[in-house]
């Protein structure tokens, strides 16, 4: 879904371990970020291991995507991360409305399960 997109400072980062924090992601990417959005299931609010991360420069974003595509890739623990450019869609607001800066993925109060 996010492969072969135009370069942007916003990246899709997937295949993250379910126990992770923003510092571990920053360390794995090698550069500081401006924003991180923990992507959650729209119905349950449960985070499923993917984020959007906006880096501070396009050059850093290009380097991270290049590193992710080379062996052994970018890993956290034994998990190789999927990292691709994630430019904004037409009309998309970034950071999204209601965005809260969080160091950890959100934990739903009532996941509906």
MDTraj code that builds the backbone (N, CA, C; nanometers):
import mdtraj as md
import numpy as np

residues = "UNK UNK UNK UNK UNK UNK UNK UNK UNK UNK UNK UNK UNK UNK UNK UNK UNK UNK UNK UNK UNK UNK UNK UNK UNK UNK UNK UNK UNK UNK UNK UNK UNK UNK UNK UNK UNK UNK UNK UNK UNK UNK UNK UNK UNK UNK UNK UNK UNK UNK UNK UNK UNK UNK UNK UNK UNK UNK UNK UNK UNK UNK UNK UNK UNK UNK UNK UNK UNK UNK UNK UNK UNK UNK UNK UNK UNK UNK UNK UNK UNK UNK UNK UNK UNK UNK UNK UNK UNK UNK UNK UNK UNK UNK UNK UNK UNK UNK UNK UNK UNK UNK UNK UNK UNK UNK UNK UNK UNK UNK UNK UNK UNK".split()
xyz = np.array([
    [0.0822, -0.1198, 0.0000],
    [0.0000, 0.0000, 0.0000],
    [0.0867, 0.1263, 0.0000],
    [0.1983, 0.1245, 0.0727],
    [0.2824, 0.2438, 0.0827],
    [0.4083, 0.2350, -0.0032],
    [0.4257, 0.1267, -0.0784],
    [0.5462, 0.1133, -0.1594],
    [0.5396, 0.2024, -0.2832],
    [0.6559, 0.2449, -0.3294],
    [0.6715, 0.3249, -0.4504],
    [0.5947, 0.4566, -0.4457],
    [0.5919, 0.5195, -0.3313],
    [0.5303, 0.6518, -0.3165],
    [0.6372, 0.7585, -0.3379],
    [0.5924, 0.8795, -0.3675],
    [0.6858, 0.9910, -0.3821],
    [0.7567, 1.0172, -0.2498],
    [0.8833, 1.0593, -0.2538],
    [0.9553, 1.0888, -0.1301],
    [0.8842, 1.1956, -0.0469],
    [0.8848, 1.1759, 0.0835],
    [0.8261, 1.2721, 0.1766],
    [0.8951, 1.2559, 0.3113],
    [0.8788, 1.3543, 0.3981],
    [0.9379, 1.3439, 0.5319],
    [0.8571, 1.2501, 0.6203],
    [0.7318, 1.2219, 0.5806],
    [0.6486, 1.1286, 0.6588],
    [0.6708, 0.9877, 0.6064],
    [0.6975, 0.8954, 0.6986],
    [0.7239, 0.7566, 0.6650],
    [0.6199, 0.6652, 0.7284],
    [0.5865, 0.5574, 0.6583],
    [0.5103, 0.4489, 0.7176],
    [0.6130, 0.3519, 0.7745],
    [0.5974, 0.3152, 0.9013],
    [0.6873, 0.2189, 0.9654],
    [0.5999, 0.1060, 1.0185],
    [0.6148, -0.0121, 0.9602],
    [0.5330, -0.1265, 0.9978],
    [0.6168, -0.2430, 1.0461],
    [0.5468, -0.3466, 1.0917],
    [0.6072, -0.4684, 1.1458],
    [0.6836, -0.4403, 1.2755],
    [0.6366, -0.3412, 1.3504],
    [0.6984, -0.3103, 1.4796],
    [0.6595, -0.4147, 1.5834],
    [0.7474, -0.4418, 1.6796],
    [0.7077, -0.5302, 1.7890],
    [0.5948, -0.4634, 1.8679],
    [0.5067, -0.5421, 1.9256],
    [0.3916, -0.4865, 1.9969],
    [0.4308, -0.4195, 2.1282],
    [0.5514, -0.4465, 2.1761],
    [0.6036, -0.3764, 2.2935],
    [0.7197, -0.2907, 2.2444],
    [0.6922, -0.1616, 2.2256],
    [0.7908, -0.0684, 2.1710],
    [0.7534, 0.0718, 2.2175],
    [0.8500, 0.1613, 2.2133],
    [0.8206, 0.3009, 2.2460],
    [0.8849, 0.3914, 2.1402],
    [0.8532, 0.5196, 2.1503],
    [0.9020, 0.6165, 2.0519],
    [1.0545, 0.6235, 2.0496],
    [1.1187, 0.6096, 2.1645],
    [1.2653, 0.6158, 2.1695],
    [1.3272, 0.4996, 2.0911],
    [1.2705, 0.3803, 2.1020],
    [1.3230, 0.2654, 2.0276],
    [1.3085, 0.2875, 1.8773],
    [1.1975, 0.3480, 1.8356],
    [1.1772, 0.3773, 1.6937],
    [1.2777, 0.4822, 1.6482],
    [1.2961, 0.5876, 1.7265],
    [1.3925, 0.6922, 1.6917],
    [1.5329, 0.6343, 1.6785],
    [1.5713, 0.5485, 1.7727],
    [1.7040, 0.4880, 1.7677],
    [1.7192, 0.3987, 1.6452],
    [1.6158, 0.3230, 1.6110],
    [1.6233, 0.2348, 1.4944],
    [1.6347, 0.3151, 1.3650],
    [1.5611, 0.4264, 1.3558],
    [1.5655, 0.5079, 1.2342],
    [1.6933, 0.5904, 1.2245],
    [1.7532, 0.6214, 1.3390],
    [1.8800, 0.6926, 1.3388],
    [1.8697, 0.8436, 1.3359],
    [1.7494, 0.8970, 1.3316],
    [1.7294, 1.0415, 1.3267],
    [1.6125, 1.0807, 1.4170],
    [1.6149, 1.2029, 1.4701],
    [1.5014, 1.2502, 1.5482],
    [1.3793, 1.2716, 1.4587],
    [1.2624, 1.2633, 1.5172],
    [1.1395, 1.2828, 1.4410],
    [1.0655, 1.4065, 1.4915],
    [0.9755, 1.4577, 1.4082],
    [0.8898, 1.5705, 1.4469],
    [0.7607, 1.5198, 1.5091],
    [0.7001, 1.4185, 1.4458],
    [0.5729, 1.3638, 1.4929],
    [0.5738, 1.2131, 1.4743],
    [0.5021, 1.1455, 1.5634],
    [0.4775, 1.0027, 1.5475],
    [0.3292, 0.9794, 1.5730],
    [0.2672, 0.9023, 1.4847],
    [0.1262, 0.8666, 1.5008],
    [0.1167, 0.7149, 1.5090],
    [0.0693, 0.6671, 1.6216],
    [0.0494, 0.5237, 1.6418],
    [-0.0804, 0.4865, 1.5703],
    [-0.0736, 0.4042, 1.4669],
    [-0.1919, 0.3703, 1.3871],
    [-0.2712, 0.2619, 1.4595],
    [-0.3983, 0.2911, 1.4867],
    [-0.4839, 0.1977, 1.5600],
    [-0.5992, 0.1505, 1.4726],
    [-0.6538, 0.0373, 1.5089],
    [-0.7727, -0.0153, 1.4429],
    [-0.8868, 0.0834, 1.4657],
    [-0.9597, 0.1180, 1.3607],
    [-1.0646, 0.2191, 1.3726],
    [-1.1805, 0.1743, 1.4617],
    [-1.2072, 0.0455, 1.4667],
    [-1.3206, -0.0029, 1.5474],
    [-1.2833, -0.0258, 1.6934],
    [-1.1673, -0.0871, 1.7162],
    [-1.1318, -0.1263, 1.8537],
    [-1.0388, -0.0273, 1.9228],
    [-0.9666, 0.0543, 1.8458],
    [-0.8690, 0.1453, 1.9043],
    [-0.7394, 0.0771, 1.9437],
    [-0.7252, -0.0507, 1.9084],
    [-0.6054, -0.1272, 1.9449],
    [-0.4940, -0.1004, 1.8428],
    [-0.3745, -0.0707, 1.8931],
    [-0.2582, -0.0485, 1.8081],
    [-0.2087, -0.1837, 1.7579],
    [-0.1742, -0.1911, 1.6291],
    [-0.1383, -0.3203, 1.5706],
    [0.0016, -0.3274, 1.5120],
    [0.0902, -0.2355, 1.5491],
    [0.2303, -0.2485, 1.5097],
    [0.2757, -0.1614, 1.3951],
    [0.1982, -0.0570, 1.3626],
    [0.2371, 0.0342, 1.2552],
    [0.2274, 0.1788, 1.3033],
    [0.3119, 0.2638, 1.2445],
    [0.3105, 0.4061, 1.2780],
    [0.3364, 0.4884, 1.1530],
    [0.3006, 0.6154, 1.1616],
    [0.3517, 0.7155, 1.0692],
    [0.4511, 0.7970, 1.1501],
    [0.5681, 0.8182, 1.0943],
    [0.6720, 0.8965, 1.1605],
    [0.7153, 1.0062, 1.0645],
    [0.7128, 1.1306, 1.1109],
    [0.7613, 1.2413, 1.0286],
    [0.9002, 1.2794, 1.0758],
    [0.9972, 1.2674, 0.9854],
    [1.1337, 1.3071, 1.0176],
    [1.1513, 1.4565, 0.9914],
    [1.2611, 1.5106, 1.0418],
    [1.2832, 1.6554, 1.0327],
    [1.3325, 1.7006, 0.8963],
    [1.3841, 1.6088, 0.8132],
    [1.4304, 1.6509, 0.6803],
    [1.4037, 1.5412, 0.5781],
    [1.3852, 1.5842, 0.4540],
    [1.3632, 1.4904, 0.3444],
    [1.4872, 1.4049, 0.3204],
    [1.6051, 1.4624, 0.3358],
    [1.7285, 1.3852, 0.3168],
    [1.7369, 1.2702, 0.4177],
    [1.7027, 1.2971, 0.5423],
    [1.7033, 1.1902, 0.6429],
    [1.6021, 1.0820, 0.6063],
    [1.4846, 1.1237, 0.5619],
    [1.3811, 1.0267, 0.5245],
    [1.4297, 0.9384, 0.4088],
    [1.4928, 0.9984, 0.3097],
    [1.5445, 0.9216, 0.1963],
    [1.6500, 0.8206, 0.2430],
    [1.7381, 0.8627, 0.3332],
    [1.8408, 0.7717, 0.3850],
    [1.7773, 0.6547, 0.4586],
    [1.6777, 0.6818, 0.5419],
    [1.6125, 0.5755, 0.6195],
    [1.5456, 0.4747, 0.5264],
    [1.4733, 0.5222, 0.4252],
    [1.4072, 0.4308, 0.3311],
    [1.5116, 0.3484, 0.2558],
    [1.6223, 0.4095, 0.2181],
    [1.7293, 0.3359, 0.1489],
    [1.7882, 0.2282, 0.2400],
    [1.8179, 0.2647, 0.3660],
    [1.8741, 0.1671, 0.4605],
    [1.7772, 0.0507, 0.4811],
    [1.6488, 0.0821, 0.4901],
    [1.5484, -0.0221, 0.5147],
    [1.5420, -0.1219, 0.3996],
    [1.5754, -0.0757, 0.2788],
    [1.5701, -0.1631, 0.1622],
    [1.6932, -0.2473, 0.1404],
    [1.7987, -0.2214, 0.2158],
    [1.9235, -0.2975, 0.2032],
    [1.9295, -0.4050, 0.3111],
    [2.0023, -0.5128, 0.2841],
    [2.0211, -0.6162, 0.3856],
    [2.1135, -0.5627, 0.4937],
    [2.0922, -0.5839, 0.6189],
    [1.9825, -0.6606, 0.6786],
    [1.8579, -0.5772, 0.7066],
    [1.8529, -0.4563, 0.6570],
    [1.7382, -0.3699, 0.6827],
    [1.7510, -0.3010, 0.8175],
    [1.6423, -0.2429, 0.8623],
    [1.6369, -0.1784, 0.9934],
    [1.5514, -0.2667, 1.0828],
    [1.6077, -0.3043, 1.1966],
    [1.5391, -0.3977, 1.2853],
    [1.5239, -0.3400, 1.4253],
    [1.4203, -0.3857, 1.4921],
    [1.4064, -0.3677, 1.6370],
    [1.3933, -0.5090, 1.6911],
    [1.4899, -0.5476, 1.7728],
    [1.4963, -0.6876, 1.8130],
    [1.5229, -0.7707, 1.6890],
    [1.4460, -0.8764, 1.6691],
    [1.4624, -0.9619, 1.5514],
    [1.3656, -0.9263, 1.4394],
    [1.2867, -0.8211, 1.4599],
    [1.1859, -0.7835, 1.3604],
    [1.2424, -0.6820, 1.2613],
    [1.2393, -0.7177, 1.1344],
    [1.2805, -0.6250, 1.0284],
    [1.1623, -0.5333, 0.9983],
    [1.1857, -0.4042, 1.0084],
    [1.0786, -0.3070, 0.9897],
    [1.0506, -0.2843, 0.8418],
    [0.9239, -0.2627, 0.8098],
    [0.8837, -0.2206, 0.6751],
    [0.8761, -0.0687, 0.6790],
    [0.9524, -0.0027, 0.5948],
    [0.9569, 0.1435, 0.5962],
    [0.9438, 0.1942, 0.4534],
    [0.8458, 0.2810, 0.4338],
    [0.8211, 0.3408, 0.3030],
    [0.7800, 0.4861, 0.3209],
    [0.7927, 0.5639, 0.2125],
    [0.7433, 0.7007, 0.2155],
    [0.5909, 0.6979, 0.2292],
    [0.5366, 0.7972, 0.2982],
    [0.3915, 0.8072, 0.3172],
    [0.3482, 0.9525, 0.2988],
    [0.3532, 1.0026, 0.1741],
    [0.3129, 1.1415, 0.1519],
    [0.1655, 1.1609, 0.1873],
    [0.1310, 1.2841, 0.2204],
    [-0.0076, 1.3142, 0.2551],
    [-0.0982, 1.2937, 0.1344],
    [-0.2169, 1.2432, 0.1606],
    [-0.3183, 1.2309, 0.0570],
    [-0.3861, 1.3669, 0.0401],
    [-0.4517, 1.3873, -0.0720],
    [-0.5229, 1.5135, -0.0937],
    [-0.6211, 1.5376, 0.0199],
    [-0.6116, 1.6546, 0.0809],
    [-0.7035, 1.6913, 0.1883],
    [-0.6691, 1.6344, 0.3241],
    [-0.5645, 1.5536, 0.3332],
    [-0.5269, 1.4937, 0.4616],
    [-0.4569, 1.5969, 0.5489],
    [-0.4941, 1.6002, 0.6752],
    [-0.4333, 1.6919, 0.7716],
    [-0.3237, 1.6188, 0.8477],
    [-0.2089, 1.6850, 0.8627],
    [-0.0978, 1.6248, 0.9373],
    [-0.0353, 1.7279, 1.0292],
    [-0.0125, 1.6969, 1.1558],
    [-0.0628, 1.5773, 1.2227],
    [-0.2158, 1.5768, 1.2228],
    [-0.2754, 1.4569, 1.2354],
    [-0.4206, 1.4469, 1.2263],
    [-0.4919, 1.5220, 1.3385],
    [-0.6146, 1.5605, 1.3109],
    [-0.6960, 1.6313, 1.4100],
    [-0.7060, 1.5449, 1.5362],
    [-0.6870, 1.6072, 1.6513],
    [-0.6944, 1.5342, 1.7780],
    [-0.5668, 1.4590, 1.8136],
    [-0.4610, 1.4767, 1.7337],
    [-0.3346, 1.4062, 1.7588],
    [-0.2772, 1.4438, 1.8949],
    [-0.2342, 1.3441, 1.9690],
    [-0.1660, 1.3654, 2.0968],
    [-0.0269, 1.3060, 2.0864],
    [0.0734, 1.3827, 2.1254],
    [0.2096, 1.3302, 2.1259],
    [0.2195, 1.2247, 2.2364],
    [0.2597, 1.1045, 2.1985],
    [0.2712, 0.9939, 2.2940],
    [0.4048, 0.9233, 2.2751],
    [0.4640, 0.8812, 2.3859],
    [0.5868, 0.8022, 2.3788],
    [0.5589, 0.6540, 2.3606],
    [0.4353, 0.6121, 2.3879],
    [0.3957, 0.4716, 2.3793],
    [0.2666, 0.4612, 2.2994],
    [0.2379, 0.3449, 2.2398],
    [0.1098, 0.3285, 2.1703],
    [-0.0060, 0.3470, 2.2681],
    [-0.1200, 0.3962, 2.2201],
    [-0.2349, 0.4131, 2.3082],
    [-0.2911, 0.2785, 2.3520],
    [-0.3452, 0.2782, 2.4722],
    [-0.4122, 0.1587, 2.5237],
    [-0.5594, 0.1932, 2.5385],
    [-0.6467, 0.1247, 2.4630],
    [-0.7883, 0.1591, 2.4697],
    [-0.8470, 0.1240, 2.6060],
    [-0.9369, 0.2096, 2.6531],
    [-1.0032, 0.1851, 2.7814],
    [-1.1029, 0.0700, 2.7660],
    [-1.1771, 0.0685, 2.6534],
    [-1.2743, -0.0361, 2.6268],
    [-1.2529, -0.0826, 2.4834],
    [-1.1692, -0.1846, 2.4616],
    [-1.1374, -0.2257, 2.3256],
    [-1.2519, -0.2919, 2.2534],
    [-1.3664, -0.3143, 2.3199],
    [-1.4806, -0.3718, 2.2516],
    [-1.4672, -0.5175, 2.2188],
    [-1.3805, -0.5881, 2.2901],
    [-1.3635, -0.7311, 2.2646],
    [-1.4231, -0.8143, 2.3741],
])
top = md.Topology()
chain = top.add_chain()
for i, resn in enumerate(residues, 1):
    res = top.add_residue(resn, chain, resSeq=i)
    for name in ("N", "CA", "C"):
        top.add_atom(name, md.element.get_by_symbol(name[0]), res)
traj = md.Trajectory(xyz[None], top)
